[in-house]
Amino acid sequence: MKALVNISRVLVGALFIFSGFIKLNDPLGFSYKLEEYFSYDVLDIPFLMPYALGISIVVVVFEVILGVFLLIGYKPKFTVWSLLGMIVFFTFLTFYAAYFDKVKDCGCFGDFLKLTPWQSFGKDVILLILILILFVGQRHIKPIMSKFGLTVAALLSFIACLWFGYHVLMHLPTFDFRAYKIGDNLQENMKLPADAKDAIIDYHWTYTLNGEEKTLTDRGRGPKTYDKIIGVETEIVQEGDVPKIQDFSIESEDEDVTQKFLETERLVMIVSYNLDKAEADGMVKLKAMTDEAMKQGYTVIGLTASGEDKKKEIQKAYNLDVEFYLCDEKVLKTIVRANPGVVVLEKGTVTQKVHWNDIDDLEF
């Protein structure tokens, strides 16, 4: 039992720290995932959606801290009970999402590692077993340093988590795992690689022939002869590969201008998924930045999911000589974790990306 407890202790502690740190690197991204869980289509608790960011910070900090507590042996009873409560809740959540096909990605490891709903549930089941071992054998969880050392280590880890979470919220994630990171070419990420796998789908046909009901399974052609097609069901045998970027587009009132701007040299994109929610301090900073960029020969555009009236209101309020184009809100939240944020492209390649707090750091 002692050996099992020590192995479980290391595995659970390391995984909780790693998973929590990945989400702490991008608390806004995790809050968007929580909003998805809170929505009408999933858990139907929309009253929690306005508090998603606060909840995300509390959850990820607690996750990292529990991992640290477990590894150093600080307050083992509290730690094990907390771990058990957390994993029971997340196991239920991932099972619910997988069984009812509600959420395609649990967000357990942010954008670093995407897991299918059933993979997430399987991971949580394994963690539940390991934590149950810790629960049964918690007397074997011994501290690795003095009482004073434990207190200092616990306090420092808590302060470090709070500082790091605040830092990435006020700037941008330190580690960017998304398809819009600096150095990535958006046009390339919108394409499938040459060796991409196609989806394999079985079609289960139900039909009648000479008055007799029959079934046929094929890859989509259907029965050659029949009296009547009663119905058809599909079954995905193999998921097909998809491009890293699927839904990015830049649209005016009249046309899709995505390709035009992705082939533009020296392009600055002001990104605001919702102009109503944009930070006023950030919007104020945009005027000087856009004037300097245009002076240096850059094309400057805005991307938002807001309507035409709001676009005109913002242009007038902040004296912005910038045309705002339409882009999907979820995509804009993915591009940059700031509202507003600024992205600089060179023929579709991201060369700079900043939070509105860091607009002055842009180089033109």
C-alpha positions in Angstrom: 0.0 0.0 0.0 2.8 2.4 0.8 4.4 1.9 -2.6 1.0 2.3 -4.3 0.4 5.5 -2.4 3.8 7.0 -3.3 3.3 6.2 -7.0 -0.2 7.6 -7.0 1.0 10.6 -5.1 3.6 11.5 -7.7 1.3 10.8 -10.7 -1.7 12.7 -9.4 0.4 15.6 -8.0 2.4 16.0 -11.2 -0.7 15.8 -13.4 -2.7 18.3 -11.4 0.2 20.7 -11.4 0.7 20.3 -15.2 -3.0 20.5 -16.1 -3.6 23.4 -13.8 -0.5 25.3 -15.1 -1.6 24.9 -18.7 -5.0 26.4 -17.9 -3.5 29.1 -15.6 -1.4 30.1 -18.6 -4.6 30.9 -20.4 -7.4 31.6 -17.8 -9.5 33.5 -20.4 -9.5 30.4 -22.6 -10.6 28.2 -19.8 -13.3 30.7 -18.9 -14.7 30.4 -22.4 -14.8 26.7 -22.0 -16.7 27.1 -18.7 -19.2 29.4 -20.4 -19.8 26.5 -22.9 -20.5 24.1 -20.0 -22.8 26.7 -18.3 -24.8 27.3 -21.5 -28.4 26.2 -22.1 -27.3 23.4 -24.3 -25.1 21.7 -21.7 -25.7 22.2 -18.0 -28.3 24.9 -18.4 -26.9 27.2 -15.6 -26.5 30.4 -17.6 -26.6 32.6 -14.5 -23.0 31.5 -13.8 -21.7 32.6 -17.2 -20.9 36.2 -16.1 -18.7 34.7 -13.3 -16.8 32.3 -15.6 -13.5 34.1 -15.5 -13.5 34.3 -11.7 -14.4 30.7 -11.4 -11.8 29.6 -13.9 -9.0 31.4 -11.9 -10.2 29.9 -8.6 -10.4 26.4 -10.1 -7.0 26.4 -11.8 -5.1 27.9 -8.9 -6.7 25.4 -6.5 -5.8 22.6 -9.0 -2.1 23.6 -9.0 -2.0 24.2 -5.2 -3.5 20.8 -4.5 -0.9 19.2 -6.7 1.9 21.0 -4.8 0.3 20.1 -1.4 0.2 16.5 -2.4 3.8 16.3 -3.5 5.2 18.1 -0.5 2.9 16.3 2.0 1.2 19.5 3.3 -2.2 18.9 5.1 -2.7 15.5 3.6 -6.3 15.0 4.9 -7.5 18.3 3.5 -5.6 17.7 0.2 -6.9 14.2 -0.4 -10.5 15.1 0.4 -10.3 18.1 -1.9 -8.8 16.0 -4.7 -11.5 13.4 -4.3 -14.3 16.0 -4.4 -12.7 17.7 -7.5 -12.2 14.5 -9.4 -15.7 13.2 -8.7 -17.2 16.4 -10.0 -15.0 16.4 -13.1 -15.6 12.7 -13.8 -19.4 13.4 -13.8 -18.9 16.4 -16.0 -16.8 14.7 -18.6 -19.2 11.7 -18.6 -22.1 14.0 -19.1 -20.4 15.8 -21.9 -19.3 12.6 -23.6 -22.5 10.5 -23.2 -24.8 13.3 -24.4 -22.2 14.6 -26.9 -22.5 18.1 -25.5 -18.9 19.4 -25.5 -16.3 18.3 -28.1 -13.2 19.2 -26.0 -13.2 19.3 -22.2 -10.4 21.9 -22.0 -8.5 19.8 -19.5 -5.2 20.7 -21.1 -6.2 24.0 -22.8 -5.0 24.3 -26.4 -1.8 22.3 -25.6 -3.6 18.9 -25.9 -7.0 18.2 -27.3 -8.9 15.2 -25.9 -12.1 13.7 -27.2 -15.0 13.6 -24.6 -14.5 9.9 -24.0 -10.7 10.3 -23.7 -11.3 13.0 -21.0 -13.7 10.7 -19.2 -11.2 7.8 -19.3 -8.5 10.1 -18.0 -10.7 11.1 -15.1 -11.6 7.5 -14.2 -7.9 6.7 -14.0 -7.3 9.7 -11.8 -10.3 8.7 -9.6 -8.8 5.3 -9.0 -5.4 6.8 -8.1 -7.0 9.3 -5.7 -9.1 6.5 -4.1 -5.7 4.8 -3.4 -4.5 8.0 -1.8 -7.7 8.3 0.2 -7.4 4.7 1.6 -3.7 5.0 2.3 -3.4 8.7 3.3 -1.6 7.7 6.5 1.4 6.9 4.2 1.5 10.5 2.8 4.4 11.9 4.8 5.8 15.5 4.5 9.1 15.9 2.7 10.3 18.9 4.8 9.9 20.6 8.2 6.6 22.2 9.2 8.0 25.6 8.6 9.4 24.6 5.2 6.0 23.2 4.2 4.2 26.4 5.2 6.7 28.5 3.2 6.5 26.2 0.1 2.7 26.3 0.2 2.5 30.1 0.6 5.1 30.7 -2.2 3.3 28.4 -4.6 0.0 30.2 -3.9 1.6 33.6 -4.4 3.3 32.4 -7.6 0.0 31.1 -9.0 -1.8 34.4 -8.3 1.1 36.4 -9.8 1.2 34.3 -13.0 -2.5 34.3 -13.5 -2.6 38.1 -13.1 0.4 38.5 -15.5 -1.2 36.6 -18.4 -4.5 38.3 -17.9 -2.9 41.7 -18.1 -0.8 40.8 -21.1 -1.2 37.5 -23.1 -0.6 33.8 -22.4 3.2 33.2 -21.9 2.9 30.0 -24.0 0.7 30.2 -27.1 -0.5 26.8 -28.4 -3.1 28.2 -30.9 -2.9 28.3 -34.7 -2.6 32.1 -34.6 0.7 32.3 -32.7 3.6 34.5 -33.7 5.5 32.8 -36.6 2.4 30.9 -37.9 1.1 31.6 -41.4 -2.7 31.7 -41.4 -3.0 30.6 -45.0 -1.0 27.5 -44.4 -2.9 26.7 -41.3 -6.2 26.9 -43.2 -5.0 24.1 -45.5 -4.9 20.4 -45.0 -1.5 18.6 -45.3 -0.8 16.4 -48.2 -1.0 13.3 -46.1 -4.2 14.2 -44.3 -6.6 11.4 -43.6 -10.1 11.5 -45.0 -13.1 10.7 -42.9 -14.5 7.2 -43.2 -18.3 7.0 -42.7 -20.6 4.0 -42.9 -24.1 4.5 -44.2 -26.8 2.1 -42.8 -29.6 2.1 -45.3 -33.1 0.7 -44.5 -35.3 0.2 -47.6 -37.9 -2.0 -49.1 -37.5 -4.2 -52.2 -40.4 -6.3 -53.6 -42.3 -5.5 -50.4 -39.6 -6.9 -48.1 -37.7 -4.6 -45.7 -33.9 -4.8 -46.1 -30.8 -3.2 -44.7 -27.5 -2.3 -46.4 -24.3 -0.8 -45.1 -21.9 0.9 -47.5 -19.9 4.1 -47.9 -22.7 6.3 -49.3 -23.8 4.9 -52.6 -27.1 3.3 -51.3 -29.0 0.3 -52.7 -29.0 -0.1 -56.4 -32.6 -1.1 -56.6 -35.4 -0.5 -54.2 -39.0 0.2 -53.9 -38.7 2.9 -51.1 -35.9 4.3 -48.9 -37.1 4.1 -45.4 -34.2 5.9 -43.8 -30.4 6.1 -43.5 -28.1 6.4 -40.4 -24.4 7.3 -40.5 -21.6 6.0 -38.3 -18.2 7.6 -38.2 -15.6 4.8 -38.6 -12.6 7.2 -38.7 -12.5 10.9 -38.0 -11.0 12.9 -40.9 -8.2 15.4 -40.4 -9.2 19.0 -40.4 -7.1 22.2 -40.9 -5.7 23.9 -37.8 -7.9 26.9 -38.8 -11.4 26.2 -40.0 -13.6 29.2 -39.5 -11.5 32.3 -40.0 -12.9 34.8 -42.5 -12.9 38.5 -43.0 -16.2 39.8 -44.5 -17.4 43.2 -45.6 -21.1 43.9 -46.1 -20.7 42.7 -49.7 -18.0 40.1 -50.0 -15.5 37.8 -48.4 -12.1 39.6 -48.4 -10.1 37.1 -46.4 -7.7 36.2 -49.2 -7.1 39.8 -50.1 -5.9 40.7 -46.6 -4.0 37.5 -46.0 -1.9 38.4 -49.0 -1.3 42.0 -47.9 2.1 43.1 -46.8 2.2 45.1 -43.5 -1.3 44.4 -42.2 -2.4 45.5 -38.7 -5.6 43.9 -37.4 -7.4 45.4 -34.4 -9.3 42.5 -32.8 -12.4 43.0 -30.7 -14.8 40.1 -30.5 -17.4 42.4 -28.9 -17.1 46.2 -29.1 -19.7 46.6 -26.3 -17.3 44.7 -24.0 -14.1 46.3 -25.2 -11.9 47.9 -22.5 -12.2 51.7 -22.8 -8.6 52.2 -21.8 -7.5 49.9 -24.6 -9.7 51.6 -27.2 -8.2 55.0 -26.3 -4.7 53.6 -27.1 -5.7 52.6 -30.6 -5.8 56.0 -32.1 -2.1 56.8 -31.7 -1.1 53.2 -32.7 -3.2 53.3 -35.9 -1.9 56.7 -36.9 1.7 55.6 -36.5 1.1 52.3 -38.4 -0.5 54.1 -41.3 2.3 56.6 -41.3 4.7 53.7 -41.7 2.8 52.3 -44.7 0.7 49.6 -42.9 -2.9 48.7 -43.8 -5.0 48.9 -40.6 -8.3 47.1 -40.3 -10.6 46.1 -37.4 -12.2 42.7 -36.9 -15.3 42.3 -34.7 -18.6 40.3 -34.5 -20.5 43.5 -33.5 -23.1 45.1 -35.8 -22.8 48.0 -38.1 -24.3 50.6 -35.7 -21.8 49.7 -33.0 -18.9 49.9 -35.4 -19.8 53.4 -36.5 -20.3 54.4 -32.8 -16.8 53.2 -31.9 -15.2 54.8 -34.9 -16.8 58.2 -33.9 -16.2 57.9 -30.2 -12.5 57.1 -30.5 -11.8 59.0 -33.8 -10.6 55.8 -35.5 -10.1 56.0 -39.2 -10.3 52.2 -39.5 -12.8 50.0 -41.4 -14.2 47.2 -39.2 -14.9 43.9 -40.9 -17.0 41.0 -39.7 -15.5 37.9 -38.2 -16.8 35.1 -36.0 -16.8 35.9 -32.3 -15.4 32.5 -31.2 -12.6 32.8 -33.8 -11.7 36.3 -32.5 -11.5 35.1 -28.9 -9.1 32.4 -30.2 -6.9 34.8 -32.2 -5.9 37.0 -29.2 -6.9 36.8 -25.5 -7.6 40.5 -25.2 -10.4 42.9 -26.1 -9.0 44.8 -27.9 -5.9 43.1 -29.0 -3.6 43.8 -32.0 -2.2 41.4 -34.5 0.4 42.3 -37.1 0.6 40.2 -40.3 3.1 40.0 -43.2 1.3 38.2 -46.1 -0.6 36.1 -43.6 2.3 35.4 -41.2 1.8 36.6 -37.7 4.8 38.8 -36.8 3.5 40.6 -33.7 0.6 40.1 -31.3 -0.1 42.2 -28.2 -2.6 42.8 -25.4 -4.0 46.3 -25.4 -1.8 46.9 -22.3 1.2 46.4 -24.5 0.2 48.4 -27.6 3.2 50.7 -27.0 5.6 47.7 -27.5 4.6 47.3 -31.2 7.3 48.0 -33.7 6.5 49.5 -37.1 
